[in-house]
Amino acid sequence: MSSILLLLQRVHQNVHQTVHTLTPKKYSEPRIYTGGVDITLWNQLSKEEQNTALSKDWYIYYKFIDGTTGKLKRMPNIKGGANRFKTKKERLIIFNQLRDSLKYLLEKGLNPYTDPDLTLLEDDKPANNATPVIVVPEPVAEVVTIIEPEVNAPEEPVLSIKEAFEYALKIKKKSLNDVSYINYEGRINRFKKSLDENEPVTSITRKITNQYLNGILENSSPRNRNNSRIDLSSLFEVLTNDEIIPENFIKKINILKAKPERNKTYTPEMQMNIYSYLETNDPILLLFVKFICYNFLRPVEVCRLKVGDLDVKDKKLYVRAKNKAVKIKIIPEILINDLPDLSKLNKDHFLFTPHEIGAEWIATENNRRDNFSKKFKTVVKDHFKLGADYGMYSFRHTFITKLYRELRKNYSPFETKSRLMLITGHSTMTALEQYLRDIDAELPEDYSHMLV
C-alpha cells in the first residue's frame, strides 16, 4: 500500500486545525477539475450537462517548482480512484479530502520529485499488487473504497480561447437578462476577435489585455474602457472558479477615473413646449414620456410594460425592473386621466408599440428601447435643437426635482427624502441622496443680503 496515500488519509483530520507560517510557496494551490463545469452551478445544469461532466475524468491538479528552471511545472493529475463513482457527491467527498491532505503535506515540505510514492495517486487504474484502501470521509458515515492508481496519467488539454470563452458565456447567459447579455457578449466577442482564438486560453496575459483596453480608451472614453474591463473580469472569474485558468489577473488592472454622464433637467418652459408639440404630432410618444414623468420610470422600464401590468381599477403598476423582482407602484391620478381604455386589449401585448397602444411587437428589449430613443431624437430633439445633454431620461430628473422641492416646502430634508424614496423606488437613502446631489435638486435660498 502506498505510504503517501496512507499519509494523505491520516493528515485529513488535522488539515483544518494547523496554523501555518507564511513562507514563499514552491507550489500552486491544489485544485479540483470537475469535468469542465462550474460545480457551484451544478443544480442549474441540465441532466445532460451533468451527465457529460460526470462522463469525464475528474482530478486534482497543481504545479511544483522545477529545480532546474526555477519555474512552476505542472505535476501529474491525481485521481485517487474517485472516477469509479458516478455521482458528484461521492466524487467530491474523496477529492475534497485528498486535496486538503495534499495541501497540508505540501505546506509541510513534501517534494513530489523526491517522494516516489506520490506517483501512485496519478491515475485511476490499479497498480500491480495494489491493495484497495478504505477511506471513511467525514462527516459522512458511509465507507468508500479507493483503488490505488498507476503512474503517468495524461494531462487534461488546455482549452483554446474559443472553447473557454464559449463555455464562460454559456454560464453567464444564465445569470444575465437579455439586454445585459447582448451588451456583455458584444464586449467579450470584440476582445476575442483581437486574439488568435485557436491559441490556448492561458496564452492571454495581463499585458495583452491592457493593450486591448488602452485601444478602447484611445477610440472612445474611460467609461467604455472601464465597462469592458468589468465584463472581461467577470468572464475570467468564471474561468478561474472552474480552474480553467490559474488566476483572474484582470482584477489587478486599474480602473480609470471617468467623468460621469448626466442628462440636464428641462426648464418648466421647455417641458410645456415639448408637451404641447407632442400632443399634436405624436400622442403615443407623449404618453410614453408621461410614464417617465409621473411614475418616475426609466425608458427601458416603460418599454417592458405590458397591458396586463396596469391595474387601472386598483391604480397599481407592476414594473419589471432589471435583475430584481417585480416592483409595484401606484399610478397617480394625473396619469390615470391620460390613459386610453385598456379593457378590450390583449393583456399579453406590449403597452407601447411604434404605431399603437397595446399591440403585438416582436422585437428584443434593446430594439424596443432604441426605437423610442430614436423617435424622441427625430421628433423632439431635432425639432427643438436640443443638445446631447437632453433626452427622455431628463424628464425623470426634471419631475423628481420638482417633486422634491414641493415636498421641502412642508417637510424637513430627512422626511422629504423618506417620502420621496417611496415614490422614486430608490433602494437606499444613500442612493437617493447621491442622485439628488447629482441632479442639483436642493438649491440654497437667495443669499444676496449676506453679501451687502
C-alpha positions in Angstrom: 0.0 0.0 0.0 1.3 3.5 -0.8 2.7 5.2 2.2 1.9 8.7 0.7 -1.8 7.6 0.3 -1.9 6.4 3.9 -0.4 9.7 4.9 -3.0 11.7 2.9 -5.7 9.8 4.8 -4.1 10.3 8.3 -3.5 14.0 7.9 -7.1 14.7 6.8 -8.3 15.2 10.4 -5.6 17.7 11.1 -5.6 19.8 7.9 -8.0 22.4 9.2 -6.5 22.5 12.7 -3.0 23.5 11.9 -1.7 27.1 11.7 0.9 27.6 9.0 3.6 30.2 8.8 3.8 32.4 5.8 6.8 31.2 3.6 7.4 31.6 -0.1 5.5 28.8 -1.8 7.2 26.4 -4.2 3.8 25.1 -5.5 0.4 26.3 -6.7 -2.8 25.7 -4.8 -4.1 22.2 -5.5 -7.4 22.4 -7.3 -10.1 20.0 -8.4 -11.1 19.7 -12.1 -14.8 18.9 -12.3 -15.4 17.9 -15.9 -15.5 21.4 -17.4 -18.4 22.7 -15.5 -18.8 25.3 -12.7 -19.5 23.0 -9.7 -21.2 25.9 -7.8 -23.9 26.0 -10.5 -24.4 22.2 -10.5 -28.1 22.4 -9.7 -28.7 24.9 -12.5 -27.2 22.5 -15.1 -29.5 20.2 -17.2 -29.3 16.5 -16.6 -27.5 16.1 -19.9 -24.9 18.7 -18.9 -24.4 16.9 -15.5 -24.0 13.5 -17.2 -21.5 14.9 -19.6 -19.4 16.3 -16.8 -19.6 13.0 -14.9 -18.5 11.1 -18.0 -15.2 12.9 -17.9 -12.3 12.1 -15.5 -12.2 14.5 -12.5 -8.8 15.0 -10.9 -6.7 17.2 -8.6 -4.0 19.3 -10.4 -1.2 21.5 -9.1 2.2 22.8 -10.0 5.6 22.4 -8.2 8.7 24.4 -8.8 11.3 22.8 -11.1 14.7 22.8 -9.5 16.4 23.2 -12.9 14.4 26.1 -14.4 13.1 27.7 -11.2 9.6 27.8 -12.7 6.4 26.1 -11.6 5.8 22.9 -13.6 2.5 21.0 -13.9 2.5 17.8 -11.9 0.7 14.6 -13.0 -3.0 14.6 -12.2 -4.2 12.9 -9.0 -7.4 11.0 -9.4 -7.3 8.6 -6.4 -9.8 6.2 -7.9 -12.7 8.6 -7.4 -13.8 8.4 -11.0 -15.2 4.9 -10.3 -18.0 6.7 -8.6 -20.8 8.1 -10.7 -22.3 10.9 -8.6 -21.0 14.4 -7.9 -21.4 13.9 -4.1 -19.3 10.7 -4.0 -16.5 12.2 -6.0 -16.3 15.4 -4.1 -16.2 13.6 -0.8 -13.0 11.9 -1.9 -11.5 14.8 -3.9 -12.0 17.3 -1.1 -10.3 15.0 1.4 -7.4 14.3 -0.9 -7.0 17.9 -1.9 -6.9 19.2 1.7 -4.5 16.4 2.7 -2.2 17.1 -0.3 -2.2 20.8 0.5 -1.3 20.0 4.1 1.7 17.8 3.0 2.9 20.4 0.5 2.8 23.1 3.3 4.8 20.7 5.5 7.5 20.4 2.8 6.5 17.4 0.6 8.5 17.3 -2.6 6.8 15.3 -5.4 10.2 15.0 -7.3 11.9 13.1 -4.4 8.9 11.2 -3.0 8.2 8.3 -5.4 5.1 7.2 -3.6 3.2 10.3 -4.7 3.1 8.9 -8.3 0.7 6.1 -7.2 -2.0 8.7 -7.0 -1.7 9.8 -10.6 -4.3 7.6 -12.4 -7.4 5.6 -11.9 -6.1 2.1 -12.9 -4.9 -0.1 -10.0 -1.1 -0.7 -9.8 0.4 -4.1 -9.8 -0.4 -5.9 -6.5 -2.1 -2.7 -5.3 -4.3 -3.1 -2.3 -7.7 -1.3 -2.1 -7.7 1.4 0.5 -10.7 2.1 2.7 -11.3 5.8 3.3 -14.0 7.0 5.7 -15.0 10.6 4.7 -16.0 13.0 7.4 -18.7 13.7 8.4 -20.4 11.1 6.0 -20.6 7.7 7.7 -20.6 5.5 4.5 -17.5 3.6 3.6 -15.8 4.4 0.2 -13.3 2.2 -1.5 -10.4 3.8 -3.3 -8.2 1.9 -5.7 -4.5 3.0 -5.8 -3.6 4.3 -9.3 -0.7 3.8 -11.7 1.8 6.4 -12.9 2.0 8.8 -15.9 -1.6 9.9 -16.3 -2.0 12.1 -19.3 -2.6 15.8 -18.6 -6.0 17.4 -19.5 -5.5 19.5 -22.6 -5.9 23.3 -22.0 -9.0 24.8 -23.6 -8.5 27.1 -26.6 -9.6 30.8 -26.3 -12.6 30.0 -28.4 -13.7 27.0 -26.3 -13.0 28.8 -23.0 -15.0 31.9 -24.0 -17.9 29.9 -25.3 -18.0 27.9 -22.1 -17.9 31.1 -19.9 -20.5 32.9 -22.0 -22.9 29.9 -21.6 -22.5 30.2 -17.8 -23.0 34.0 -17.8 -26.1 33.8 -20.0 -28.0 32.1 -17.2 -27.4 35.0 -14.8 -28.0 38.0 -17.1 -31.2 39.3 -18.7 -31.4 39.6 -22.5 -30.3 43.2 -22.8 -27.4 42.9 -20.4 -26.2 39.7 -22.1 -26.3 41.2 -25.6 -24.0 44.0 -24.4 -21.9 41.6 -22.4 -21.5 39.2 -25.3 -20.6 42.0 -27.7 -17.7 43.2 -25.5 -16.4 39.7 -25.0 -16.5 38.9 -28.7 -14.7 42.1 -29.6 -11.9 41.1 -27.3 -11.8 37.6 -28.8 -11.5 39.0 -32.3 -8.3 40.8 -31.3 -6.8 37.4 -30.4 -6.0 34.2 -32.1 -8.9 32.1 -30.8 -7.1 28.8 -31.5 -4.4 29.7 -29.0 -4.7 28.2 -25.5 -6.7 30.5 -23.2 -3.7 30.5 -20.8 -1.8 32.5 -23.5 -3.8 35.6 -22.6 -1.7 37.8 -20.4 -2.2 41.0 -18.4 -0.1 42.9 -20.9 -2.2 41.7 -23.9 -5.4 42.7 -22.1 -4.0 46.1 -21.0 -3.1 46.8 -24.6 -6.6 46.0 -25.8 -8.2 48.2 -23.1 -5.9 51.1 -24.0 -7.1 50.8 -27.6 -10.7 51.2 -26.4 -9.6 54.2 -24.4 -8.0 55.9 -27.4 -11.0 55.3 -29.6 -13.8 56.0 -27.1 -13.8 57.0 -23.4 -12.6 56.0 -20.0 -16.2 54.9 -19.1 -16.4 52.5 -22.1 -12.9 51.2 -21.3 -13.9 50.6 -17.6 -17.1 48.8 -18.7 -15.1 46.5 -20.9 -12.7 45.8 -18.1 -15.6 44.8 -15.8 -17.1 42.4 -18.3 -13.8 40.8 -19.1 -13.0 40.4 -15.4 -16.4 38.7 -14.8 -15.7 36.3 -17.7 -12.2 35.5 -16.3 -13.7 35.0 -12.9 -15.8 32.1 -14.3 -12.8 30.5 -15.8 -10.8 30.9 -12.6 -13.6 29.5 -10.4 -13.7 26.4 -12.6 -9.9 26.2 -12.7 -9.6 26.6 -16.4 -7.1 29.4 -15.8 -4.9 29.8 -12.7 -6.0 33.4 -11.8 -8.1 36.4 -12.8 -5.3 38.9 -13.4 -7.8 41.5 -14.8 -8.8 42.3 -11.2 -5.3 43.9 -10.9 -5.8 46.2 -13.9 -6.6 49.7 -12.6 -9.9 51.4 -13.0 -9.6 54.9 -14.7 -11.4 57.9 -13.4 -14.3 58.6 -15.7 -16.4 61.8 -15.9 -20.0 60.8 -15.2 -22.6 61.4 -17.9 -25.7 63.2 -16.9 -28.8 64.4 -18.7 -29.8 68.0 -17.9 -33.2 68.8 -16.4 -35.7 70.6 -18.5 -36.9 74.1 -17.6 -40.6 74.5 -17.0 -41.0 76.3 -20.3 -39.1 73.6 -22.2 -41.2 70.9 -20.7 -44.5 72.6 -21.5 -43.4 73.3 -25.1 -42.5 69.7 -25.6 -45.8 68.5 -24.2 -47.7 70.8 -26.5 -45.8 69.8 -29.5 -46.1 66.0 -28.9 -49.8 66.4 -28.2 -50.3 67.4 -31.8 -47.5 65.4 -33.5 -47.1 62.1 -31.6 -49.6 61.3 -28.8 -48.1 57.8 -28.2 -44.6 59.3 -27.6 -46.2 61.9 -25.3 -47.9 59.1 -23.2 -44.6 57.2 -23.1 -42.9 60.4 -21.8 -45.6 60.9 -19.1 -44.9 57.4 -17.7 -41.3 58.7 -17.1 -42.5 62.0 -15.7 -45.3 60.8 -13.4 -44.3 57.3 -12.4 -40.5 58.0 -12.5 -39.7 55.0 -14.7 -36.6 54.6 -16.8 -37.3 54.5 -20.5 -36.3 50.8 -20.7 -38.8 50.0 -17.9 -41.6 51.7 -19.9 -40.6 49.5 -22.8 -41.1 46.4 -20.7 -44.7 47.3 -19.7 -47.5 45.1 -21.0 -51.2 45.9 -20.9 -51.7 43.4 -18.1 -49.1 45.2 -15.9 -51.6 48.1 -15.4 -54.4 47.6 -12.9 -56.3 50.7 -13.6 -59.1 49.9 -11.2 -56.8 49.5 -8.3 -54.4 52.1 -9.6 -51.4 49.8 -9.5 -48.5 49.4 -11.9 -46.3 46.2 -12.0 -42.8 47.1 -13.2 -40.2 44.5 -14.3 -37.0 46.0 -13.0 -33.5 44.9 -14.2 -32.3 41.8 -12.3 -34.9 42.3 -9.5 -38.3 41.1 -8.5 -41.4 42.8 -10.0 -41.9 46.2 -8.3 -45.4 47.5 -7.5 -46.0 51.3 -7.9 -49.2 53.3 -7.7 -50.5 55.0 -10.9 -51.1 58.7 -9.9 -54.4 60.2 -10.8 -52.7 62.7 -13.2 -51.6 59.7 -15.3 -54.9 57.7 -14.9 -56.7 60.6 -16.7 -54.4 60.3 -19.7 -54.8 56.5 -20.2 -56.9 55.2 -23.0 -59.5 52.4 -22.4 -57.3 49.2 -21.9 -60.1 46.8 -21.0 -60.5 45.4 -24.5 -56.8 45.0 -25.3 -54.8 41.8 -25.0 -53.1 41.7 -21.6 -50.0 40.0 -23.1 -49.3 42.7 -25.7 -46.8 45.5 -25.0 -48.4 48.7 -23.9 -46.2 50.8 -26.2 -45.5 49.9 -29.8 -44.4 52.1 -32.7 -47.9 52.9 -34.0 -50.5 52.0 -31.4 -51.2 51.4 -27.8 -51.4 47.7 -26.8 -50.4 45.6 -29.7 -48.1 42.7 -30.6 -44.5 43.6 -31.2 -41.9 41.0 -32.0 -38.6 42.7 -31.1 -35.9 42.5 -28.5 -36.0 44.8 -25.5 -32.9 46.5 -26.8 -34.6 47.2 -30.1 -37.8 48.4 -28.5 -35.9 50.9 -26.3 -33.8 52.1 -29.3 -37.0 52.6 -31.3 -38.4 55.1 -28.8 -35.0 56.8 -28.3 -34.5 57.4 -32.0 -38.1 58.6 -32.3 -37.6 61.1 -29.5 -34.5 62.4 -31.2 -36.2 62.7 -34.6 -39.5 64.2 -33.3 -38.4 66.2 -30.3 -34.6 66.9 -30.1 -34.1 67.7 -33.8 -37.2 70.0 -33.8 -36.2 71.9 -30.7 -32.5 71.7 -31.5 -31.6 70.1 -28.2 -28.0 69.0 -27.5 -26.7 65.7 -26.3 -27.3 66.6 -22.7 -31.1 66.3 -23.1 -33.0 63.1 -23.6 -36.0 61.2 -22.3 -34.1 60.5 -19.1 -34.1 64.2 -18.5 -37.8 64.1 -17.8 -37.2 61.8 -14.8 -34.6 64.2 -13.4 -37.0 67.2 -14.0 -40.0 65.7 -12.2 -38.1 64.3 -9.3 -36.6 67.7 -8.8 -40.0 69.3 -9.0 -41.5 66.8 -6.5 -38.6 67.2 -4.1 -38.9 71.0 -4.0 -42.6 70.8 -3.4 -42.2 68.4 -0.5 -39.5 70.6 1.0 -42.0 73.4 1.4 -43.7 71.4 4.2 -41.2 68.8 5.5 -37.7 68.6 6.8 -34.9 67.3 4.5 -35.0 63.8 6.1 -38.8 63.5 6.0 -38.8 64.8 2.4 -36.3 62.2 1.3 -38.2 59.5 3.2 -41.4 60.3 1.3 -39.6 60.7 -2.0 -37.9 57.3 -1.6 -41.2 55.5 -1.7 -42.2 57.3 -4.9 -38.9 57.1 -6.9 -38.1 53.5 -6.0 -34.5 54.0 -4.8 -33.5 51.1 -2.7 -31.5 53.1 -0.1 -31.4 56.6 1.4 -27.8 56.9 0.4 -28.6 56.1 -3.3 -31.4 58.7 -3.3 -29.2 61.4 -1.6 -26.4 60.8 -4.2 -29.0 61.0 -7.0 -30.4 64.3 -5.6 -26.9 65.7 -5.4 -26.2 64.7 -9.0 -29.3 66.5 -10.4 -28.9 69.5 -8.0 -32.4 69.1 -6.6 -31.5 71.0 -3.4 -30.6 74.7 -4.1 -30.0 77.4 -1.4 -32.2 80.4 -1.0 -31.1 83.8 -2.3 -28.1 84.9 -0.2 -27.7 88.4 -1.7 -28.5 90.1 1.7 -25.4 88.4 3.2 -23.1 89.9 0.6 -24.0 93.5 1.3 
